[in-house]
Amino acid sequence: MVIKKKYPELQSNPKLAMQINKVGAQVDLGLLTSEDRRKNVAVMLDSMGVDGEAEIGQAISEMRINAELLGEIKKLREKFKVGLLSNTGPGFWSHFDEKELREYFDDIVLSYEVGARKPDAGIFELVAKRLGVLTAECVFVDDQEKNVRAAEGCGMKGIVYEWGMDIRAALMLELRK
C-alpha cells in the first residue's frame, strides 16, 4: 500500500542494516515505540555520515498510498474476504484511518497488536482464523518474497506484489492453480 524509501548506503554496511532491521522488528512487536525507532535509526544513519533526521523526514514525506491497489482491493472484496496483515508499529499506523480501511478489509491484523510478525507462521494462521477460513483457502499477497514463501509454507497460495501489477489477473491465475 505504501512506497518506502530504500537506503543504498546500507548495501555496503550489512551489520548496520541488520541493527536497523532489529529495531524495526522490536517496534513491529510492540516492544519499542515508533519514536524510539526514529531516534535509534537517526543515530545509526548519522553514524554512516547521513543526516538521520532529515533522511527519515524525507522518507516519511515520500510515502504514498497506492490508490490503484486499494481500488482493486475494494472490487475483490465483493467476491472474497480480504484481510490486511502488516508488520507495523502504532506510530506508523496512526497515519491511517482505521474506519476508512474497514471499507477495504474484513479484518486488520497489525503485528504490534498481536505480538507476532511476518514471516512467522503463527501470524498467517491467525489471519486465516480471524477471517474464518482455512489457510488453504487463502492467497497471501506481499511485496517481499520471503513473506510470500512463509505464507505458502503454512498452506496458503502466494503472490509477490510489484507496484502497478494487475492484482486481479494475478489472483485469478493463482486461484486456477
Beta strands, then each sheet from edge to edge (+ up, - down):
strand 1: 83-86
strand 2: 107-110
strand 3: 139-142
strand 4: 157-160
sheet 1: 1+ 2+
sheet 2: 3+ 4+
end
